[in-house]
Amino acid sequence: MPAVRQTTTKKPSYICTKSNLNYDCILQDVRLNHNEPNVFGLGWKDNPQKNVTFTNSRLQYLPKRLFEAFPEMELLNAEDLQIEEIEHQAFRYARTLKRYTLKEI
């Protein structure tokens, strides 16, 4: 089951709907670029998930709101997202992050 994309009157939001033995949050089919609103952290703060990954997704940049939305995150798998840049102060709220994986494009 893909991440549920909820639409409010203004901005969409993504919610974790899958997990497995390695990740307690799998976000699927997420698209983020500079022409769309940054949806992370809107209406779903204080998520307890520690291991987060993306599948079938594309993030033009790594947003700082991702870490605001998952304040307990210890592991982030951001491979194959085609990230071109990291937002200024993106790791500011990554206080519990122990490991992350990025892949060059």
Z-matrix of the N, CA and C atoms (Angstrom, degrees):
N
C 1 1.447
C 2 1.526 1 108.00
N 3 1.324 2 119.34 1 126.76
C 4 1.460 3 121.93 2 -179.48
C 5 1.521 4 111.23 3 -73.60
N 6 1.334 5 115.30 4 163.34
C 7 1.458 6 119.77 5 175.08
C 8 1.519 7 108.20 6 -57.55
N 9 1.292 8 115.60 7 139.51
C 10 1.449 9 120.22 8 -178.66
C 11 1.519 10 108.23 9 -81.28
N 12 1.305 11 116.65 10 124.30
C 13 1.462 12 120.88 11 177.32
C 14 1.511 13 107.39 12 -95.70
N 15 1.314 14 115.46 13 108.12
C 16 1.450 15 120.48 14 179.29
C 17 1.516 16 108.47 15 -93.25
N 18 1.298 17 116.16 16 139.33
C 19 1.453 18 119.92 17 179.41
C 20 1.519 19 109.23 18 -115.86
N 21 1.326 20 115.30 19 121.68
C 22 1.452 21 119.83 20 172.15
C 23 1.520 22 105.98 21 -92.32
N 24 1.280 23 117.20 22 -167.55
C 25 1.458 24 118.20 23 -179.79
C 26 1.515 25 111.92 24 -68.26
N 27 1.347 26 117.75 25 -22.18
C 28 1.448 27 119.04 26 -176.14
C 29 1.525 28 114.37 27 -120.62
N 30 1.337 29 118.05 28 -45.25
C 31 1.458 30 119.82 29 -170.10
C 32 1.526 31 111.78 30 -131.98
N 33 1.335 32 117.61 31 141.84
C 34 1.466 33 120.48 32 175.32
C 35 1.522 34 110.42 33 -77.84
N 36 1.327 35 116.42 34 164.08
C 37 1.456 36 121.74 35 178.71
C 38 1.521 37 108.69 36 -143.10
N 39 1.320 38 116.81 37 147.34
C 40 1.461 39 121.59 38 179.07
C 41 1.516 40 110.00 39 -112.82
N 42 1.327 41 116.79 40 140.57
C 43 1.453 42 122.72 41 -177.43
C 44 1.523 43 109.09 42 -127.08
N 45 1.331 44 117.12 43 140.82
C 46 1.466 45 121.24 44 176.34
C 47 1.522 46 109.32 45 -66.15
N 48 1.310 47 115.98 46 127.72
C 49 1.459 48 119.50 47 177.44
C 50 1.519 49 112.11 48 -125.95
N 51 1.338 50 117.26 49 -5.79
C 52 1.461 51 120.46 50 -178.68
C 53 1.512 52 109.98 51 -132.54
N 54 1.329 53 114.47 52 156.02
C 55 1.455 54 121.56 53 172.26
C 56 1.523 55 107.29 54 -151.96
N 57 1.330 56 115.95 55 166.05
C 58 1.459 57 120.79 56 174.09
C 59 1.518 58 107.67 57 -147.28
N 60 1.315 59 118.28 58 -166.71
C 61 1.463 60 120.36 59 -176.85
C 62 1.521 61 112.82 60 -64.52
N 63 1.328 62 117.66 61 -30.24
C 64 1.460 63 120.97 62 -176.32
C 65 1.523 64 114.08 63 -94.71
N 66 1.322 65 117.25 64 -28.65
C 67 1.467 66 120.97 65 -174.79
C 68 1.523 67 110.42 66 -129.82
N 69 1.326 68 115.81 67 130.91
C 70 1.458 69 118.10 68 176.96
C 71 1.524 70 112.15 69 -92.89
N 72 1.337 71 116.09 70 0.95
C 73 1.464 72 120.47 71 172.79
C 74 1.525 73 109.06 72 -145.79
N 75 1.312 74 116.69 73 116.42
C 76 1.462 75 122.31 74 175.73
C 77 1.526 76 107.22 75 -117.01
N 78 1.321 77 115.58 76 114.48
C 79 1.464 78 121.25 77 178.03
C 80 1.521 79 108.25 78 -97.73
N 81 1.312 80 117.14 79 126.70
C 82 1.457 81 121.72 80 -176.82
C 83 1.524 82 110.86 81 -118.11
N 84 1.329 83 114.27 82 149.14
C 85 1.464 84 121.85 83 173.44
C 86 1.534 85 113.27 84 57.69
N 87 1.323 86 115.71 85 39.15
C 88 1.465 87 120.97 86 178.24
C 89 1.523 88 108.70 87 -91.48
N 90 1.314 89 116.71 88 134.92
C 91 1.465 90 122.44 89 176.48
C 92 1.519 91 107.86 90 -126.54
N 93 1.326 92 116.40 91 127.90
C 94 1.457 93 120.73 92 179.21
C 95 1.513 94 109.22 93 -141.18
N 96 1.327 95 115.62 94 124.26
C 97 1.461 96 120.63 95 174.42
C 98 1.523 97 108.31 96 -143.04
N 99 1.317 98 116.27 97 177.38
C 100 1.461 99 120.43 98 -175.96
C 101 1.525 100 113.46 99 -71.93
N 102 1.321 101 118.22 100 -11.01
C 103 1.461 102 121.40 101 179.97
C 104 1.522 103 113.01 102 -93.56
N 105 1.339 104 116.66 103 -6.06
C 106 1.458 105 121.36 104 -179.15
C 107 1.519 106 109.24 105 -117.26
N 108 1.325 107 117.66 106 155.89
C 109 1.460 108 119.26 107 178.92
C 110 1.523 109 111.24 108 -66.89
N 111 1.321 110 115.58 109 145.91
C 112 1.461 111 121.70 110 175.70
C 113 1.520 112 107.59 111 -76.81
N 114 1.314 113 117.65 112 112.78
C 115 1.454 114 121.98 113 -171.06
C 116 1.518 115 114.33 114 -93.00
N 117 1.309 116 118.14 115 -11.17
C 118 1.460 117 119.61 116 -177.33
C 119 1.520 118 110.57 117 -71.77
N 120 1.329 119 114.84 118 137.80
C 121 1.450 120 120.06 119 177.79
C 122 1.511 121 114.56 120 87.48
N 123 1.305 122 118.36 121 -0.08
C 124 1.463 123 120.80 122 -179.35
C 125 1.523 124 110.10 123 -92.41
N 126 1.310 125 116.65 124 106.37
C 127 1.453 126 120.89 125 174.29
C 128 1.517 127 115.59 126 79.80
N 129 1.320 128 119.02 127 4.11
C 130 1.467 129 119.12 128 178.54
C 131 1.516 130 110.56 129 -143.05
N 132 1.307 131 115.32 130 59.90
C 133 1.461 132 121.13 131 177.89
C 134 1.521 133 109.37 132 -83.81
N 135 1.310 134 114.70 133 167.78
C 136 1.460 135 122.63 134 177.61
C 137 1.522 136 113.01 135 60.20
N 138 1.310 137 116.86 136 37.75
C 139 1.454 138 120.38 137 173.41
C 140 1.523 139 108.37 138 -70.97
N 141 1.322 140 118.44 139 134.23
C 142 1.463 141 120.67 140 -177.27
C 143 1.531 142 114.20 141 -83.62
N 144 1.318 143 118.28 142 -3.47
C 145 1.458 144 120.67 143 -175.54
C 146 1.525 145 111.02 144 -62.29
N 147 1.343 146 114.80 145 137.82
C 148 1.467 147 120.56 146 -178.51
C 149 1.517 148 112.77 147 -106.82
N 150 1.318 149 117.95 148 -25.54
C 151 1.462 150 122.28 149 -176.93
C 152 1.522 151 109.11 150 -121.52
N 153 1.335 152 115.79 151 112.48
C 154 1.464 153 121.70 152 -172.20
C 155 1.525 154 110.08 153 -120.81
N 156 1.328 155 116.20 154 137.47
C 157 1.462 156 121.59 155 175.81
C 158 1.524 157 109.45 156 -142.10
N 159 1.303 158 115.12 157 165.64
C 160 1.462 159 122.78 158 177.87
C 161 1.520 160 108.65 159 -122.86
N 162 1.328 161 116.47 160 144.67
C 163 1.459 162 121.14 161 170.95
C 164 1.523 163 108.06 162 -131.75
N 165 1.316 164 115.13 163 147.28
C 166 1.461 165 121.84 164 178.78
C 167 1.532 166 111.62 165 48.34
N 168 1.323 167 115.84 166 46.90
C 169 1.459 168 121.39 167 -174.65
C 170 1.518 169 111.17 168 -130.82
N 171 1.327 170 115.71 169 162.77
C 172 1.470 171 122.11 170 178.35
C 173 1.514 172 108.13 171 -143.14
N 174 1.331 173 115.80 172 118.55
C 175 1.455 174 121.86 173 176.13
C 176 1.515 175 107.69 174 -118.12
N 177 1.299 176 117.41 175 115.30
C 178 1.460 177 120.83 176 179.11
C 179 1.526 178 110.02 177 -65.68
N 180 1.325 179 116.41 178 -29.73
C 181 1.459 180 120.72 179 177.71
C 182 1.527 181 109.37 180 -144.42
N 183 1.328 182 116.31 181 156.80
C 184 1.459 183 122.19 182 176.86
C 185 1.529 184 107.41 183 -88.81
N 186 1.335 185 117.79 184 112.56
C 187 1.465 186 120.20 185 -174.49
C 188 1.527 187 112.79 186 -86.10
N 189 1.312 188 116.67 187 146.05
C 190 1.460 189 120.06 188 177.45
C 191 1.526 190 111.12 189 -68.77
N 192 1.308 191 117.54 190 -25.52
C 193 1.469 192 120.07 191 178.66
C 194 1.527 193 112.93 192 -64.07
N 195 1.305 194 117.33 193 -20.88
C 196 1.461 195 119.70 194 177.39
C 197 1.522 196 110.06 195 -60.18
N 198 1.322 197 117.12 196 -43.36
C 199 1.462 198 120.99 197 -179.30
C 200 1.527 199 111.82 198 -76.51
N 201 1.309 200 117.99 199 -26.83
C 202 1.462 201 121.06 200 173.21
C 203 1.527 202 109.97 201 -67.19
N 204 1.322 203 116.52 202 -37.88
C 205 1.461 204 121.46 203 -179.33
C 206 1.522 205 112.37 204 -71.88
N 207 1.328 206 116.74 205 -29.94
C 208 1.465 207 121.95 206 -179.29
C 209 1.532 208 109.53 207 -122.98
N 210 1.331 209 118.20 208 73.66
C 211 1.462 210 120.74 209 -174.82
C 212 1.524 211 114.37 210 -66.79
N 213 1.322 212 118.53 211 -16.91
C 214 1.464 213 121.95 212 179.49
C 215 1.527 214 112.68 213 -97.51
N 216 1.326 215 117.64 214 4.74
C 217 1.464 216 121.50 215 -175.31
C 218 1.529 217 111.72 216 -59.10
N 219 1.335 218 115.27 217 127.84
C 220 1.461 219 122.19 218 176.46
C 221 1.523 220 111.58 219 -110.04
N 222 1.332 221 116.66 220 -28.27
C 223 1.462 222 121.98 221 -177.53
C 224 1.525 223 109.35 222 -133.72
N 225 1.324 224 115.98 223 129.72
C 226 1.465 225 121.64 224 175.74
C 227 1.513 226 108.63 225 -126.56
N 228 1.318 227 116.08 226 121.26
C 229 1.458 228 121.40 227 173.84
C 230 1.524 229 106.92 228 -102.34
N 231 1.332 230 115.50 229 106.92
C 232 1.466 231 121.13 230 -178.97
C 233 1.524 232 110.62 231 -116.49
N 234 1.329 233 116.52 232 30.54
C 235 1.464 234 120.71 233 177.26
C 236 1.520 235 110.13 234 -71.24
N 237 1.302 236 115.30 235 152.58
C 238 1.466 237 122.85 236 173.75
C 239 1.527 238 114.13 237 59.80
N 240 1.327 239 117.52 238 24.62
C 241 1.460 240 120.59 239 177.37
C 242 1.518 241 112.34 240 -95.73
N 243 1.318 242 116.77 241 -5.74
C 244 1.465 243 122.58 242 -179.47
C 245 1.528 244 111.22 243 59.09
N 246 1.328 245 116.49 244 40.68
C 247 1.462 246 121.80 245 178.97
C 248 1.520 247 109.17 246 -68.03
N 249 1.315 248 115.89 247 127.59
C 250 1.464 249 121.71 248 -179.96
C 251 1.520 250 112.27 249 -99.26
N 252 1.313 251 116.77 250 -24.45
C 253 1.461 252 119.68 251 180.00
C 254 1.524 253 110.05 252 -154.14
N 255 1.321 254 114.88 253 163.25
C 256 1.456 255 122.09 254 176.68
C 257 1.524 256 106.99 255 -112.95
N 258 1.311 257 115.81 256 125.59
C 259 1.462 258 120.35 257 -177.66
C 260 1.530 259 110.55 258 -60.44
N 261 1.324 260 116.09 259 144.46
C 262 1.464 261 122.31 260 178.50
C 263 1.529 262 109.87 261 -52.38
N 264 1.300 263 117.19 262 129.76
C 265 1.462 264 125.44 263 -178.56
C 266 1.526 265 112.98 264 60.63
N 267 1.308 266 116.88 265 31.31
C 268 1.467 267 120.47 266 -179.14
C 269 1.524 268 112.38 267 -60.37
N 270 1.319 269 117.69 268 -32.50
C 271 1.463 270 120.33 269 -176.89
C 272 1.532 271 112.61 270 -94.99
N 273 1.314 272 117.28 271 10.62
C 274 1.465 273 121.32 272 -178.58
C 275 1.529 274 112.11 273 -58.06
N 276 1.315 275 117.23 274 -40.73
C 277 1.462 276 121.11 275 -178.36
C 278 1.526 277 112.84 276 -99.47
N 279 1.300 278 116.97 277 13.21
C 280 1.468 279 121.37 278 -179.83
C 281 1.528 280 109.75 279 -90.10
N 282 1.304 281 116.13 280 53.01
C 283 1.467 282 121.63 281 -174.23
C 284 1.522 283 113.55 282 -67.87
N 285 1.311 284 117.26 283 -29.48
C 286 1.464 285 120.00 284 -177.87
C 287 1.523 286 112.47 285 -103.06
N 288 1.328 287 117.47 286 -0.30
C 289 1.465 288 121.41 287 -177.46
C 290 1.528 289 110.47 288 -64.89
N 291 1.329 290 115.58 289 125.25
C 292 1.460 291 121.54 290 179.29
C 293 1.522 292 111.65 291 -106.17
N 294 1.342 293 115.69 292 -31.52
C 295 1.463 294 119.27 293 -176.14
C 296 1.522 295 109.98 294 -152.13
N 297 1.317 296 115.27 295 140.05
C 298 1.458 297 119.95 296 173.78
C 299 1.516 298 108.42 297 -140.92
N 300 1.313 299 115.36 298 152.17
C 301 1.454 300 121.72 299 180.00
C 302 1.519 301 108.26 300 -124.75
N 303 1.323 302 115.33 301 120.08
C 304 1.462 303 122.21 302 174.02
C 305 1.512 304 107.16 303 -120.25
N 306 1.297 305 116.59 304 155.58
C 307 1.456 306 120.62 305 179.20
C 308 1.513 307 108.29 306 -128.74
N 309 1.315 308 115.89 307 133.78
C 310 1.459 309 119.85 308 177.93
C 311 1.519 310 110.23 309 -67.02
N 312 1.336 311 114.48 310 149.51
C 313 1.464 312 117.85 311 176.62
C 314 1.507 313 109.39 312 -97.06
